[in-house]
């Protein structure tokens, strides 16, 4: 991608027809964030296909349409799953369970190791 504005970058990546499905700046910002997550590992062409293709993590809906419908968190989680990563909210919750010295705050159930 070039050094263009995020909106111009997204329009170039998706084309005007798909870009126009996103009616708010927030939707456009969310879409470019997700697009970049995929493009960073797969390239722009595959990222575009990923954005418009059926996705099993999203009930076989296209990520672009799920963003349009307001569930960006699910799309970000699906993008991280595609990359083989835990989504940021899962990592955040895991970190909240550790004390500053690294010990678990929540004690494990009997018979389980931390």
C-alpha positions in Angstrom: 0.0 0.0 0.0 1.1 3.6 -0.5 1.3 6.5 2.0 -2.2 7.7 1.1 -4.8 8.5 3.7 -6.5 5.4 5.2 -9.7 6.2 3.3 -7.9 6.4 0.0 -5.9 3.3 0.9 -9.1 1.4 1.6 -10.8 2.7 -1.6 -7.8 1.5 -3.6 -7.7 -1.8 -1.9 -11.4 -2.7 -2.1 -12.5 -0.7 -5.2 -15.3 2.0 -5.1 -18.2 -0.5 -5.1 -17.1 -2.3 -1.9 -15.7 0.9 -0.3 -19.2 2.5 -0.6 -20.7 -0.2 1.5 -18.9 1.4 4.5 -20.9 4.5 5.2 -19.1 6.0 8.2 -15.5 7.0 8.9 -15.5 4.5 11.9 -16.5 1.6 9.6 -13.8 2.7 7.1 -11.1 2.9 9.9 -12.2 -0.5 11.2 -12.0 -2.0 7.7 -8.5 -0.7 7.0 -7.3 -2.0 10.3 -8.6 -5.5 9.5 -7.4 -5.2 5.9 -3.9 -4.4 7.1 -3.9 -7.4 9.6 -4.4 -9.7 6.7 -2.3 -7.9 4.1 0.7 -7.8 6.4 0.9 -11.6 6.1 -0.8 -12.4 2.8 -0.5 -9.4 0.6 -3.2 -7.0 -0.7 -4.9 -9.3 -3.2 -5.6 -12.1 -0.7 -6.6 -9.5 2.0 -9.2 -8.2 -0.4 -10.5 -11.7 -1.1 -10.6 -12.3 2.7 -12.6 -9.2 3.3 -15.3 -10.2 0.8 -15.3 -14.0 1.1 -17.4 -16.2 3.4 -15.7 -16.6 6.8 -16.5 -19.6 9.0 -15.6 -17.5 12.1 -18.4 -15.1 11.2 -21.2 -17.5 10.4 -20.1 -17.7 6.7 -20.6 -13.9 6.4 -18.1 -11.6 4.6 -16.0 -9.6 7.1 -16.7 -6.4 5.2 -20.5 -6.9 5.7 -20.0 -7.8 9.4 -18.0 -4.5 9.9 -20.8 -2.6 8.1 -23.3 -4.2 10.5 -21.3 -3.1 13.5 -19.5 -6.2 14.8 -15.9 -5.2 14.2 -14.7 -7.0 17.3 -15.8 -10.3 15.7 -14.0 -9.5 12.5 -10.8 -8.5 14.3 -11.0 -11.8 16.2 -11.5 -13.7 12.9 -8.5 -11.9 11.4 -6.3 -12.8 14.4 -7.6 -16.4 14.1 -6.6 -16.4 10.4 -3.1 -15.3 11.4 -2.9 -18.0 14.1 -2.9 -15.4 16.9 -5.0 -14.9 20.0 -7.2 -11.8 19.6 -6.1 -8.8 21.6 -9.1 -9.1 24.1 -8.1 -12.6 24.9 -4.5 -11.5 25.6 -5.7 -8.6 27.6 -7.9 -10.8 29.8 -5.0 -13.3 30.3 -2.7 -10.4 31.4 -5.3 -9.2 33.9 -5.1 -12.5 35.6 -1.4 -12.0 36.5 0.0 -10.0 39.4 2.8 -7.5 38.5 5.4 -10.1 39.6 3.8 -12.7 37.2 2.0 -14.8 39.7 -1.6 -15.7 38.9 -4.2 -13.5 40.7 -6.9 -16.2 40.4 -5.9 -19.4 42.2 -6.2 -22.5 40.0 -8.9 -25.0 40.9 -7.8 -28.0 43.0 -5.8 -30.5 41.0 -4.8 -28.0 38.3 -1.5 -26.4 37.9 -1.1 -22.7 37.0 
